[in-house]
């Protein structure tokens, strides 16, 4: 449809469609007395939705090997963050203990 965003294209390349067509149509459709939001909020919601859909498409189109590597990378990073948080908590506990 010509009034919908294409997730295979960037949001920036479709910015005119969003500003001139989609946001005004949504603003007309919304009950602004019940949901008092501005055009900027609607624009940002559309932008975030497009980004989410585009990321999912990009991930879906990756090879199985790439998906596996990315999953392993995310796991390592989350584990590293967990270890860092534990180290910070431990140091903070020692710091507090010194003053008790």
ROZAZA-961489 format. One record per residue: residue in one letter; residue number from 1; y, z, x of N, C-alpha, C in turn. Coordinates in Angstrom, 3 decimals, decimal comma. Layout:
REM ROZAZA-961489
+----+-----+----------+----------+----------+----------+----------+----------+----------+----------+----------+
| aa |   i |     n_py |     n_pz |     n_px |    ca_py |    ca_pz |    ca_px |     c_py |     c_pz |     c_px |
+----+-----+----------+----------+----------+----------+----------+----------+----------+----------+----------+
|  A | NUM |        Y |        Z |        X |        Y |        Z |        X |        Y |        Z |        X |
...
+----+-----+----------+----------+----------+----------+----------+----------+----------+----------+----------+
***
This chain:
REM ROZAZA-961489
+----+-----+----------+----------+----------+----------+----------+----------+----------+----------+----------+
| aa |   i |     n_py |     n_pz |     n_px |    ca_py |    ca_pz |    ca_px |     c_py |     c_pz |     c_px |
+----+-----+----------+----------+----------+----------+----------+----------+----------+----------+----------+
|  X |   1 |   -1,172 |    0,000 |    0,830 |    0,000 |    0,000 |    0,000 |    1,245 |    0,000 |    0,881 |
|  X |   2 |    2,273 |   -0,659 |    0,472 |    3,465 |   -0,786 |    1,310 |    4,320 |    0,477 |    1,347 |
|  X |   3 |    4,095 |    1,414 |    0,426 |    4,862 |    2,656 |    0,405 |    4,089 |    3,830 |    0,982 |
|  X |   4 |    3,050 |    3,537 |    1,754 |    2,270 |    4,589 |    2,397 |    2,347 |    4,438 |    3,908 |
|  X |   5 |    2,197 |    5,580 |    4,588 |    2,175 |    5,538 |    6,041 |    0,830 |    5,026 |    6,524 |
|  X |   6 |    0,860 |    4,261 |    7,598 |   -0,345 |    3,753 |    8,229 |   -0,657 |    4,669 |    9,403 |
|  X |   7 |   -1,827 |    5,326 |    9,373 |   -2,138 |    6,284 |   10,452 |   -2,463 |    5,595 |   11,766 |
|  X |   8 |   -2,636 |    4,288 |   11,732 |   -2,878 |    3,562 |   12,982 |   -1,571 |    3,233 |   13,700 |
|  X |   9 |   -0,452 |    3,435 |   13,033 |    0,867 |    3,227 |   13,641 |    1,519 |    4,576 |   13,882 |
|  X |  10 |    2,469 |    4,615 |   14,812 |    3,165 |    5,865 |   15,098 |    4,115 |    6,215 |   13,963 |
|  X |  11 |    4,419 |    7,486 |   13,879 |    5,356 |    7,953 |   12,863 |    6,733 |    7,355 |   13,113 |
|  X |  12 |    7,140 |    7,306 |   14,369 |    8,460 |    6,770 |   14,718 |    8,629 |    5,324 |   14,247 |
|  X |  13 |    7,565 |    4,535 |   14,358 |    7,670 |    3,136 |   13,953 |    7,789 |    2,989 |   12,436 |
|  X |  14 |    7,479 |    4,062 |   11,700 |    7,532 |    4,019 |   10,240 |    8,617 |    4,939 |    9,682 |
|  X |  15 |    9,517 |    5,367 |   10,546 |   10,550 |    6,330 |   10,172 |   11,435 |    5,829 |    9,029 |
|  X |  16 |   11,779 |    4,550 |    9,040 |   12,613 |    3,993 |    7,966 |   11,928 |    4,112 |    6,608 |
|  X |  17 |   10,627 |    3,836 |    6,574 |    9,864 |    3,952 |    5,329 |    9,921 |    5,384 |    4,807 |
|  X |  18 |    9,779 |    6,338 |    5,705 |    9,798 |    7,752 |    5,312 |   11,167 |    8,136 |    4,774 |
|  X |  19 |   12,219 |    7,794 |    5,511 |   13,576 |    8,212 |    5,150 |   14,083 |    7,504 |    3,896 |
|  X |  20 |   13,818 |    6,217 |    3,786 |   14,386 |    5,438 |    2,681 |   13,528 |    5,417 |    1,416 |
|  X |  21 |   12,232 |    5,639 |    1,538 |   11,359 |    5,491 |    0,377 |   10,591 |    6,755 |    0,028 |
|  X |  22 |    9,808 |    7,258 |    0,968 |    8,880 |    8,339 |    0,657 |    9,601 |    9,647 |    0,336 |
|  X |  23 |   10,529 |   10,072 |    1,196 |   11,233 |   11,337 |    0,957 |   12,022 |   11,291 |   -0,351 |
|  X |  24 |   12,828 |   10,238 |   -0,627 |   13,543 |   10,214 |   -1,907 |   12,613 |   10,242 |   -3,125 |
|  X |  25 |   11,491 |    9,525 |   -3,052 |   10,550 |    9,543 |   -4,173 |    9,951 |   10,934 |   -4,376 |
|  X |  26 |    9,620 |   11,609 |   -3,289 |    9,093 |   12,968 |   -3,412 |   10,142 |   13,931 |   -3,963 |
|  X |  27 |   11,366 |   13,781 |   -3,518 |   12,431 |   14,663 |   -3,999 |   12,647 |   14,472 |   -5,501 |
|  X |  28 |   12,513 |   13,238 |   -5,997 |   12,638 |   12,983 |   -7,438 |   11,467 |   13,608 |   -8,199 |
|  X |  29 |   10,297 |   13,583 |   -7,602 |    9,087 |   14,073 |   -8,252 |    9,031 |   15,597 |   -8,292 |
|  X |  30 |    9,514 |   16,244 |   -7,236 |    9,456 |   17,703 |   -7,152 |   10,397 |   18,359 |   -8,146 |
|  X |  31 |    9,970 |   19,485 |   -8,665 |   10,838 |   20,317 |   -9,506 |   11,621 |   21,222 |   -8,560 |
|  X |  32 |   12,835 |   20,825 |   -8,240 |   13,612 |   21,544 |   -7,231 |   14,091 |   22,908 |   -7,705 |
|  X |  33 |   14,020 |   23,165 |   -9,024 |   14,349 |   24,512 |   -9,507 |   13,210 |   25,471 |   -9,176 |
|  X |  34 |   11,981 |   24,995 |   -9,312 |   10,814 |   25,818 |   -9,015 |   10,542 |   25,855 |   -7,516 |
|  X |  35 |   10,666 |   24,696 |   -6,853 |   10,412 |   24,567 |   -5,410 |   11,685 |   24,102 |   -4,716 |
|  X |  36 |   12,614 |   25,005 |   -4,457 |   13,894 |   24,607 |   -3,853 |   13,765 |   24,329 |   -2,350 |
|  X |  37 |   13,371 |   23,117 |   -2,013 |   13,269 |   22,739 |   -0,606 |   14,148 |   21,535 |   -0,357 |
|  X |  38 |   14,550 |   21,375 |    0,885 |   15,423 |   20,272 |    1,252 |   14,656 |   19,080 |    1,776 |
|  X |  39 |   15,377 |   18,004 |    1,968 |   14,773 |   16,770 |    2,471 |   14,191 |   16,958 |    3,869 |
|  X |  40 |   14,831 |   17,784 |    4,677 |   14,346 |   18,029 |    6,032 |   12,964 |   18,656 |    6,043 |
|  X |  41 |   12,715 |   19,568 |    5,121 |   11,409 |   20,226 |    5,029 |   10,353 |   19,217 |    4,589 |
|  X |  42 |   10,691 |   18,393 |    3,599 |    9,757 |   17,369 |    3,119 |    9,446 |   16,387 |    4,244 |
|  X |  43 |   10,465 |   15,972 |    4,978 |   10,295 |   15,052 |    6,100 |    9,344 |   15,650 |    7,134 |
|  X |  44 |    9,560 |   16,921 |    7,477 |    8,724 |   17,576 |    8,487 |    7,278 |   17,719 |    8,008 |
|  X |  45 |    7,093 |   17,999 |    6,723 |    5,735 |   18,093 |    6,171 |    5,015 |   16,749 |    6,283 |
|  X |  46 |    5,718 |   15,680 |    5,981 |    5,129 |   14,341 |    6,086 |    4,795 |   14,042 |    7,542 |
|  X |  47 |    5,704 |   14,396 |    8,443 |    5,497 |   14,155 |    9,865 |    4,253 |   14,901 |   10,366 |
|  X |  48 |    4,142 |   16,188 |   10,004 |    2,993 |   16,983 |   10,444 |    1,691 |   16,436 |    9,868 |
|  X |  49 |    1,706 |   16,022 |    8,616 |    0,508 |   15,461 |    7,987 |    0,082 |   14,178 |    8,699 |
|  X |  50 |    1,047 |   13,321 |    9,012 |    0,750 |   12,066 |    9,699 |    0,156 |   12,349 |   11,076 |
|  X |  51 |    0,745 |   13,307 |   11,789 |    0,246 |   13,657 |   13,124 |   -1,194 |   14,156 |   13,040 |
|  X |  52 |   -1,477 |   15,005 |   12,059 |   -2,821 |   15,542 |   11,885 |   -3,826 |   14,415 |   11,597 |
|  X |  53 |   -3,478 |   13,516 |   10,689 |   -4,370 |   12,404 |   10,356 |   -4,568 |   11,492 |   11,561 |
|  X |  54 |   -3,509 |   11,242 |   12,293 |   -3,590 |   10,357 |   13,461 |   -4,453 |   10,972 |   14,568 |
|  X |  55 |   -4,312 |   12,267 |   14,782 |   -5,157 |   12,956 |   15,763 |   -6,627 |   12,887 |   15,369 |
|  X |  56 |   -6,904 |   13,106 |   14,089 |   -8,290 |   13,013 |   13,625 |   -8,850 |   11,611 |   13,827 |
|  X |  57 |   -8,051 |   10,589 |   13,561 |   -8,490 |    9,208 |   13,765 |   -8,770 |    8,944 |   15,244 |
|  X |  58 |   -7,881 |    9,442 |   16,103 |   -8,048 |    9,256 |   17,546 |   -9,337 |    9,922 |   18,029 |
|  X |  59 |   -9,588 |   11,125 |   17,552 |  -10,799 |   11,843 |   17,945 |  -12,041 |   11,136 |   17,419 |
|  X |  60 |  -11,968 |   10,670 |   16,192 |  -13,104 |    9,977 |   15,580 |  -13,467 |    8,703 |   16,341 |
|  X |  61 |  -12,480 |    8,037 |   16,895 |  -12,700 |    6,771 |   17,592 |  -13,141 |    6,940 |   19,045 |
|  X |  62 |  -13,209 |    8,174 |   19,529 |  -13,650 |    8,405 |   20,907 |  -15,161 |    8,248 |   21,001 |
|  X |  63 |  -15,607 |    7,948 |   22,202 |  -17,047 |    7,859 |   22,445 |  -17,651 |    9,258 |   22,417 |
|  X |  64 |  -18,951 |    9,338 |   22,260 |  -19,632 |   10,637 |   22,230 |  -19,443 |   11,386 |   23,544 |
|  X |  65 |  -19,441 |   10,660 |   24,649 |  -19,256 |   11,283 |   25,952 |  -17,860 |   11,908 |   26,064 |
|  X |  66 |  -16,842 |   11,189 |   25,592 |  -15,480 |   11,727 |   25,618 |  -15,356 |   12,948 |   24,711 |
|  X |  67 |  -15,974 |   12,890 |   23,537 |  -15,937 |   14,032 |   22,624 |  -16,577 |   15,257 |   23,263 |
|  X |  68 |  -17,694 |   15,047 |   23,943 |  -18,399 |   16,149 |   24,589 |  -17,545 |   16,767 |   25,693 |
|  X |  69 |  -16,920 |   15,901 |   26,519 |  -16,057 |   16,410 |   27,595 |  -14,876 |   17,205 |   27,033 |
|  X |  70 |  -14,288 |   16,709 |   25,963 |  -13,142 |   17,405 |   25,373 |  -13,569 |   18,753 |   24,782 |
|  X |  71 |  -14,719 |   18,790 |   24,148 |  -15,231 |   20,038 |   23,597 |  -15,468 |   21,054 |   24,711 |
|  X |  72 |  -16,064 |   20,610 |   25,805 |  -16,296 |   21,508 |   26,944 |  -14,984 |   21,994 |   27,538 |
|  X |  73 |  -14,009 |   21,103 |   27,651 |  -12,696 |   21,474 |   28,190 |  -12,034 |   22,526 |   27,306 |
|  X |  74 |  -12,076 |   22,325 |   25,986 |  -11,480 |   23,290 |   25,062 |  -12,179 |   24,640 |   25,165 |
|  X |  75 |  -13,494 |   24,618 |   25,302 |  -14,246 |   25,861 |   25,426 |  -13,837 |   26,609 |   26,692 |
|  X |  76 |  -13,760 |   25,875 |   27,818 |  -13,347 |   26,510 |   29,073 |  -11,949 |   27,102 |   28,952 |
|  X |  77 |  -11,037 |   26,357 |   28,349 |   -9,666 |   26,840 |   28,212 |   -9,589 |   28,069 |   27,319 |
|  X |  78 |  -10,334 |   28,077 |   26,213 |  -10,281 |   29,236 |   25,329 |  -10,887 |   30,456 |   26,016 |
|  X |  79 |  -11,940 |   30,239 |   26,768 |  -12,569 |   31,347 |   27,500 |  -11,612 |   31,870 |   28,562 |
|  X |  80 |  -10,921 |   30,979 |   29,253 |   -9,961 |   31,373 |   30,285 |   -8,843 |   32,209 |   29,655 |
|  X |  81 |   -8,365 |   31,791 |   28,492 |   -7,317 |   32,531 |   27,797 |   -7,824 |   33,918 |   27,406 |
|  X |  82 |   -9,049 |   33,982 |   26,912 |   -9,640 |   35,267 |   26,527 |   -9,720 |   36,200 |   27,729 |
|  X |  83 |  -10,145 |   35,705 |   28,873 |  -10,235 |   36,508 |   30,094 |   -8,845 |   36,973 |   30,509 |
|  X |  84 |   -7,850 |   36,087 |   30,462 |   -6,491 |   36,460 |   30,843 |   -5,938 |   37,548 |   29,932 |
|  X |  85 |   -6,206 |   37,449 |   28,641 |   -5,737 |   38,474 |   27,709 |   -6,389 |   39,813 |   28,026 |
|  X |  86 |   -7,680 |   39,793 |   28,355 |   -8,372 |   41,032 |   28,700 |   -7,808 |   41,645 |   29,983 |
|  X |  87 |   -7,482 |   40,808 |   30,951 |   -6,899 |   41,303 |   32,202 |   -5,540 |   41,939 |   31,937 |
|  X |  88 |   -4,723 |   41,281 |   31,137 |   -3,394 |   41,812 |   30,812 |   -3,531 |   43,145 |   30,068 |
|  X |  89 |   -4,438 |   43,191 |   29,100 |   -4,644 |   44,429 |   28,349 |   -5,098 |   45,545 |   29,274 |
|  X |  90 |   -6,011 |   45,246 |   30,187 |   -6,511 |   46,244 |   31,133 |   -5,372 |   46,765 |   32,002 |
|  X |  91 |   -4,564 |   45,877 |   32,553 |   -3,438 |   46,286 |   33,400 |   -2,434 |   47,120 |   32,619 |
|  X |  92 |   -2,176 |   46,714 |   31,376 |   -1,242 |   47,453 |   30,533 |   -1,789 |   48,852 |   30,263 |
|  X |  93 |   -3,094 |   48,956 |   30,016 |   -3,724 |   50,258 |   29,769 |   -3,586 |   51,158 |   30,984 |
|  X |  94 |   -3,799 |   50,595 |   32,170 |   -3,647 |   51,385 |   33,397 |   -2,203 |   51,831 |   33,575 |
|  X |  95 |   -1,271 |   50,948 |   33,270 |    0,146 |   51,264 |   33,397 |    0,513 |   52,425 |   32,465 |
|  X |  96 |    0,080 |   52,361 |   31,224 |    0,362 |   53,410 |   30,244 |   -0,309 |   54,721 |   30,655 |
|  X |  97 |   -1,537 |   54,634 |   31,168 |   -2,293 |   55,815 |   31,568 |   -1,586 |   56,594 |   32,663 |
|  X |  98 |   -0,900 |   55,894 |   33,564 |   -0,186 |   56,554 |   34,668 |    0,907 |   57,476 |   34,157 |
|  X |  99 |    1,491 |   57,133 |   33,011 |    2,623 |   57,917 |   32,506 |    2,196 |   59,013 |   31,536 |
|  X | 100 |    0,925 |   59,119 |   31,251 |    0,467 |   60,173 |   30,333 |    0,112 |   61,440 |   31,062 |
+----+-----+----------+----------+----------+----------+----------+----------+----------+----------+----------+
***
